[in-house]
Amino acid sequence: MNEPSTKTLFEDILYNSELCALATASLKGKPEVATIEYYADENYNLYFESFPTYRKYQNFKENPLASVAITLNKKTVQMNGEIKKLDGGDAQWAKQKLIERFGDGVGYLHAPDVLFFRFTPTWIRVLVDGSYPPKYEMLKG
């Protein structure tokens, strides 16, 4: 049986998972990790929401660098990148994509203080074999 290419495996994990772990840190290095829902576009950017009172927002407001881990069927994607707050039409587009993917849920996507963000990966690696020693392949960076 042929193993899928690294890119195919990456896209399977990225597009078929609904949750990721988003790790951020303050400028002083205080870490925080949160499990979030996301929408991924064809360029592998992740879109998500947050609120001004959440620790992750306070972190990436002062330090936009972040890391993401996504796991599906014991395969893992790790990404480093940068977070940007979205405004206007870009924020509305992200909101609509999240609603299309997850539905209205309990309505938090319509809250007046909800904010929308894009995570753009600058480094991507994929766990292609979880046996020992594990085998990773780089896609970016």
Accessible surface in RSA format (square Angstrom, percent):
REM  Atomic radii and reference values for relative SASA: ProtOr
REM  Chains: A
REM  Algorithm: Lee & Richards
REM  Probe-radius: 1.40
REM  Slices: 20
REM RES _ NUM      All-atoms   Total-Side   Main-Chain    Non-polar    All polar
REM                ABS   REL    ABS   REL    ABS   REL    ABS   REL    ABS   REL
RES MET A   1   220.68 114.3 137.81  91.2  82.87 197.3 114.39  97.3 106.29 140.8
RES ASN A   2   142.52  98.3 122.18 118.1  20.34  49.0  31.09  74.8 111.42 107.7
RES GLU A   3   138.00  79.2 114.75  86.8  23.25  55.4  58.53 113.2  79.47  64.9
RES PRO A   4    70.11  51.1  45.88  41.8  24.23  88.1  56.83  46.9  13.28  82.5
RES SER A   5    65.80  55.6  48.66  64.9  17.15  39.5  54.81 116.7  10.99  15.4
RES THR A   6    21.22  15.1  15.69  15.9   5.53  13.2  10.61  14.3  10.61  16.0
RES LYS A   7   115.49  56.3 113.99  69.9   1.50   3.6  56.97  51.3  58.53  62.3
RES THR A   8    75.23  53.5  73.09  74.1   2.14   5.1  48.02  64.5  27.21  41.1
RES LEU A   9    19.72  11.0  18.85  13.5   0.88   2.2  19.72  13.9   0.00   0.0
RES PHE A  10     0.00   0.0   0.00   0.0   0.00   0.0   0.00   0.0   0.00   0.0
RES GLU A  11    51.59  29.6  50.68  38.3   0.92   2.2   8.82  17.1  42.77  34.9
RES ASP A  12    61.12  42.8  55.30  55.0   5.82  13.8  19.51  45.9  41.61  41.5
RES ILE A  13     1.02   0.6   1.02   0.8   0.00   0.0   1.02   0.7   0.00   0.0
RES LEU A  14     0.04   0.0   0.00   0.0   0.04   0.1   0.00   0.0   0.04   0.1
RES TYR A  15    84.63  39.5  68.38  38.9  16.25  42.3  65.89  49.5  18.74  23.1
RES ASN A  16    90.15  62.2  66.91  64.7  23.24  56.0  17.00  40.9  73.14  70.7
RES SER A  17     7.48   6.3   3.65   4.9   3.83   8.8   7.46  15.9   0.02   0.0
RES GLU A  18    99.17  56.9  94.01  71.1   5.16  12.3  19.00  36.7  80.17  65.5
RES LEU A  19    92.96  51.8  85.27  61.0   7.69  19.3  85.27  59.9   7.69  20.7
RES CYS A  20     4.18   3.2   0.00   0.0   4.17   9.8   4.17  10.6   0.00   0.0
RES ALA A  21    36.78  33.8  33.23  51.3   3.55   8.1  33.27  46.9   3.51   9.3
RES LEU A  22     0.72   0.4   0.72   0.5   0.00   0.0   0.72   0.5   0.00   0.0
RES ALA A  23    39.46  36.3  37.40  57.7   2.05   4.7  37.72  53.1   1.73   4.6
RES THR A  24     6.15   4.4   0.00   0.0   6.15  14.7   3.61   4.9   2.54   3.8
RES ALA A  25    28.98  26.6  28.15  43.4   0.83   1.9  28.15  39.6   0.83   2.2
RES SER A  26    20.42  17.3  17.95  24.0   2.48   5.7  16.49  35.1   3.93   5.5
RES LEU A  27   130.16  72.5  98.97  70.8  31.19  78.4 100.44  70.5  29.71  80.0
RES LYS A  28   202.67  98.9 164.21 100.8  38.46  91.6 116.02 104.4  86.65  92.3
RES GLY A  29    48.16  59.4   0.00   N/A  48.16  59.4  29.54  81.1  18.61  41.7
RES LYS A  30   137.96  67.3 131.74  80.8   6.22  14.8  85.60  77.0  52.36  55.8
RES PRO A  31   100.88  73.5  90.67  82.7  10.21  37.1  90.81  75.0  10.07  62.6
RES GLU A  32    23.12  13.3  14.44  10.9   8.68  20.7  10.30  19.9  12.82  10.5
RES VAL A  33    94.01  61.9  77.06  69.8  16.95  40.8  77.06  67.0  16.95  46.0
RES ALA A  34    18.87  17.4  11.96  18.5   6.91  15.7  18.87  26.6   0.00   0.0
RES THR A  35    96.98  69.0  67.76  68.7  29.21  69.6  36.25  48.7  60.73  91.8
RES ILE A  36    13.07   7.4   8.31   6.2   4.76  11.5  13.07   9.4   0.00   0.0
RES GLU A  37    60.96  35.0  52.95  40.1   8.01  19.1  15.90  30.8  45.05  36.8
RES TYR A  38     0.00   0.0   0.00   0.0   0.00   0.0   0.00   0.0   0.00   0.0
RES TYR A  39    45.18  21.1  45.18  25.7   0.00   0.0  23.87  17.9  21.32  26.3
RES ALA A  40     8.72   8.0   0.69   1.1   8.03  18.3   0.69   1.0   8.03  21.3
RES ASP A  41     9.83   6.9   8.48   8.4   1.35   3.2   3.27   7.7   6.57   6.5
RES GLU A  42   135.98  78.1 115.29  87.2  20.68  49.2  62.77 121.4  73.20  59.8
RES ASN A  43    96.98  66.9  81.43  78.7  15.56  37.5  19.66  47.3  77.33  74.7
RES TYR A  44    40.45  18.9  40.45  23.0   0.00   0.0  35.55  26.7   4.90   6.0
RES ASN A  45    17.85  12.3  17.85  17.2   0.00   0.0   0.00   0.0  17.85  17.3
RES LEU A  46     1.39   0.8   1.39   1.0   0.00   0.0   1.39   1.0   0.00   0.0
RES TYR A  47    14.25   6.7  14.25   8.1   0.00   0.0   2.35   1.8  11.90  14.7
RES PHE A  48     1.44   0.7   1.30   0.8   0.14   0.4   1.44   0.9   0.00   0.0
RES GLU A  49    31.60  18.1  30.47  23.1   1.12   2.7   3.84   7.4  27.76  22.7
RES SER A  50     0.09   0.1   0.00   0.0   0.09   0.2   0.09   0.2   0.00   0.0
RES PHE A  51    22.13  11.1  22.13  13.7   0.00   0.0  22.13  13.4   0.00   0.0
RES PRO A  52    47.82  34.9  45.43  41.4   2.38   8.7  45.48  37.5   2.34  14.5
RES THR A  53   117.92  83.9  87.44  88.6  30.48  72.6  80.29 107.8  37.64  56.9
RES TYR A  54    96.38  45.0  92.67  52.7   3.71   9.6  59.55  44.8  36.83  45.4
RES ARG A  55   146.68  61.6 139.74  71.2   6.94  16.5  63.22  86.4  83.46  50.6
RES LYS A  56    17.67   8.6  17.32  10.6   0.35   0.8   0.91   0.8  16.76  17.9
RES TYR A  57    25.02  11.7  25.02  14.2   0.00   0.0   6.02   4.5  18.99  23.4
RES GLN A  58    79.19  44.3  75.93  55.5   3.26   7.8  41.71  88.8  37.48  28.4
RES ASN A  59    13.22   9.1  13.11  12.7   0.12   0.3   0.12   0.3  13.11  12.7
RES PHE A  60    11.28   5.6   2.86   1.8   8.41  21.9   2.86   1.7   8.41  24.1
RES LYS A  61   131.63  64.2  97.47  59.8  34.16  81.3  62.98  56.7  68.65  73.1
RES GLU A  62    83.76  48.1  62.52  47.3  21.24  50.6  25.23  48.8  58.53  47.8
RES ASN A  63    26.07  18.0  25.32  24.5   0.74   1.8   1.13   2.7  24.93  24.1
RES PRO A  64    48.11  35.1  48.11  43.9   0.00   0.0  48.11  39.7   0.00   0.0
RES LEU A  65   112.00  62.4 107.86  77.2   4.13  10.4 108.21  76.0   3.79  10.2
RES ALA A  66     8.90   8.2   0.00   0.0   8.90  20.3   5.58   7.9   3.32   8.8
RES SER A  67    44.98  38.0  44.20  59.0   0.78   1.8  22.28  47.4  22.70  31.8
RES VAL A  68     4.45   2.9   0.73   0.7   3.72   9.0   2.34   2.0   2.11   5.7
RES ALA A  69    39.80  36.6  35.68  55.1   4.12   9.4  35.80  50.4   4.00  10.6
RES ILE A  70     1.17   0.7   0.00   0.0   1.17   2.8   1.17   0.8   0.00   0.0
RES THR A  71    82.51  58.7  60.09  60.9  22.42  53.4  43.69  58.7  38.82  58.7
RES LEU A  72    41.88  23.3  37.61  26.9   4.28  10.8  40.84  28.7   1.05   2.8
RES ASN A  73   123.69  85.3  94.12  91.0  29.57  71.2  36.71  88.4  86.98  84.1
RES LYS A  74   184.20  89.9 166.19 102.0  18.01  42.9 115.99 104.4  68.21  72.7
RES LYS A  75    57.18  27.9  57.18  35.1   0.00   0.0  35.06  31.6  22.11  23.6
RES THR A  76    27.71  19.7  27.15  27.5   0.55   1.3  15.45  20.8  12.25  18.5
RES VAL A  77     0.00   0.0   0.00   0.0   0.00   0.0   0.00   0.0   0.00   0.0
RES GLN A  78    55.47  31.0  55.47  40.5   0.00   0.0  11.09  23.6  44.38  33.7
RES MET A  79     0.98   0.5   0.00   0.0   0.98   2.3   0.00   0.0   0.98   1.3
RES ASN A  80    60.07  41.4  60.07  58.1   0.00   0.0  15.14  36.4  44.93  43.4
RES GLY A  81     3.92   4.8   0.00   N/A   3.92   4.8   1.72   4.7   2.20   4.9
RES GLU A  82    85.16  48.9  83.30  63.0   1.86   4.4  16.02  31.0  69.14  56.4
RES ILE A  83     8.85   5.0   1.02   0.8   7.83  18.9   1.02   0.7   7.83  21.2
RES LYS A  84   118.08  57.6 113.99  69.9   4.10   9.8  73.08  65.8  45.01  47.9
RES LYS A  85    79.35  38.7  67.99  41.7  11.36  27.1  45.93  41.3  33.42  35.6
RES LEU A  86     6.34   3.5   1.25   0.9   5.10  12.8   2.52   1.8   3.82  10.3
RES ASP A  87    93.40  65.4  80.53  80.2  12.87  30.4  37.04  87.2  56.36  56.2
RES GLY A  88    55.54  68.5   0.00   N/A  55.54  68.5  44.33 121.7  11.20  25.1
RES GLY A  89    59.18  73.0   0.00   N/A  59.18  73.0  39.46 108.3  19.71  44.1
RES ASP A  90    84.21  59.0  80.50  80.1   3.71   8.8   7.78  18.3  76.44  76.2
RES ALA A  91    12.75  11.7  12.75  19.7   0.00   0.0  12.75  18.0   0.00   0.0
RES GLN A  92   107.37  60.0 103.96  76.0   3.41   8.1  43.42  92.4  63.95  48.5
RES TRP A  93   103.07  41.4  96.64  46.8   6.43  15.1  83.77  44.7  19.30  31.3
RES ALA A  94     0.00   0.0   0.00   0.0   0.00   0.0   0.00   0.0   0.00   0.0
RES LYS A  95    39.24  19.1  39.24  24.1   0.00   0.0   8.88   8.0  30.37  32.3
RES GLN A  96    88.05  49.2  87.70  64.1   0.34   0.8  33.19  70.6  54.86  41.6
RES LYS A  97    50.46  24.6  49.98  30.7   0.48   1.1   8.35   7.5  42.11  44.9
RES LEU A  98     3.77   2.1   3.77   2.7   0.00   0.0   3.77   2.6   0.00   0.0
RES ILE A  99    32.30  18.4  29.23  21.8   3.06   7.4  29.23  21.1   3.06   8.3
RES GLU A 100   110.62  63.5  72.71  55.0  37.91  90.3  41.79  80.8  68.83  56.2
RES ARG A 101    70.47  29.6  38.82  19.8  31.65  75.4  27.78  38.0  42.69  25.9
RES PHE A 102    44.47  22.3  14.01   8.7  30.47  79.3  21.12  12.8  23.36  66.8
RES GLY A 103    33.32  41.1   0.00   N/A  33.32  41.1  29.15  80.0   4.16   9.3
RES ASP A 104    72.44  50.7  64.98  64.7   7.46  17.6  23.06  54.3  49.39  49.3
RES GLY A 105    64.94  80.1   0.00   N/A  64.94  80.1  33.88  93.0  31.06  69.6
RES VAL A 106   140.97  92.8 103.41  93.6  37.57  90.5 112.51  97.8  28.46  77.2
RES GLY A 107    28.18  34.8   0.00   N/A  28.18  34.8  20.68  56.7   7.51  16.8
RES TYR A 108    67.26  31.4  60.95  34.7   6.32  16.4  54.94  41.3  12.33  15.2
RES LEU A 109     3.02   1.7   3.02   2.2   0.00   0.0   3.02   2.1   0.00   0.0
RES HIS A 110    95.19  52.0  71.86  50.0  23.33  59.7  60.12  62.0  35.07  40.8
RES ALA A 111    27.65  25.4  17.40  26.9  10.25  23.3  23.32  32.8   4.33  11.5
RES PRO A 112   142.82 104.1 101.02  92.1  41.79 151.9 112.58  92.9  30.24 187.9
RES ASP A 113    72.55  50.8  65.02  64.7   7.53  17.8  34.59  81.4  37.96  37.9
RES VAL A 114    19.35  12.7   6.87   6.2  12.47  30.1   6.87   6.0  12.47  33.8
RES LEU A 115    33.59  18.7  31.82  22.8   1.78   4.5  33.59  23.6   0.00   0.0
RES PHE A 116     9.25   4.6   8.24   5.1   1.01   2.6   8.24   5.0   1.01   2.9
RES PHE A 117     1.84   0.9   1.84   1.1   0.00   0.0   1.84   1.1   0.00   0.0
RES ARG A 118    54.80  23.0  54.62  27.8   0.17   0.4   3.73   5.1  51.07  31.0
RES PHE A 119     0.68   0.3   0.68   0.4   0.00   0.0   0.68   0.4   0.00   0.0
RES THR A 120    53.75  38.2  53.73  54.5   0.02   0.1  45.73  61.4   8.03  12.1
RES PRO A 121     2.92   2.1   2.25   2.0   0.67   2.5   2.25   1.9   0.67   4.2
RES THR A 122    81.32  57.8  70.39  71.4  10.92  26.0  57.46  77.2  23.85  36.1
RES TRP A 123    71.87  28.8  71.87  34.8   0.00   0.0  54.88  29.3  16.99  27.6
RES ILE A 124     3.10   1.8   3.10   2.3   0.00   0.0   3.10   2.2   0.00   0.0
RES ARG A 125    66.12  27.8  65.90  33.6   0.23   0.5   1.53   2.1  64.60  39.1
RES VAL A 126     0.00   0.0   0.00   0.0   0.00   0.0   0.00   0.0   0.00   0.0
RES LEU A 127    21.87  12.2  21.52  15.4   0.35   0.9  21.52  15.1   0.35   0.9
RES VAL A 128    28.88  19.0  16.31  14.8  12.57  30.3  16.31  14.2  12.57  34.1
RES ASP A 129    58.42  40.9  57.40  57.1   1.02   2.4  10.93  25.7  47.49  47.4
RES GLY A 130    52.24  64.4   0.00   N/A  52.24  64.4  17.70  48.6  34.54  77.4
RES SER A 131    67.10  56.7  52.78  70.4  14.32  33.0  51.26 109.2  15.84  22.2
RES TYR A 132   203.90  95.2 172.57  98.2  31.33  81.5 127.00  95.4  76.90  94.8
RES PRO A 133    97.77  71.3  89.97  82.0   7.80  28.3  89.97  74.3   7.80  48.5
RES PRO A 134    63.07  46.0  46.48  42.4  16.59  60.3  46.48  38.4  16.59 103.1
RES LYS A 135   110.57  53.9 106.91  65.6   3.67   8.7  64.01  57.6  46.56  49.6
RES TYR A 136    83.75  39.1  59.55  33.9  24.19  63.0  31.78  23.9  51.97  64.1
RES GLU A 137    57.28  32.9  53.13  40.2   4.14   9.9  21.86  42.3  35.41  28.9
RES MET A 138    93.34  48.3  66.57  44.1  26.76  63.7  56.98  48.4  36.36  48.2
RES LEU A 139    62.97  35.1  28.83  20.6  34.14  85.8  32.90  23.1  30.07  80.9
RES LYS A 140    96.57  47.1  88.31  54.2   8.26  19.7  61.69  55.5  34.89  37.2
RES GLY A 141    83.35 102.8   0.00   N/A  83.35 102.8  38.66 106.1  44.69 100.1
END  Absolute sums over single chains surface
CHAIN  1 A     8120.7       6506.6       1614.1       4496.7       3624.0
END  Absolute sums over all chains
TOTAL          8120.7       6506.6       1614.1       4496.7       3624.0
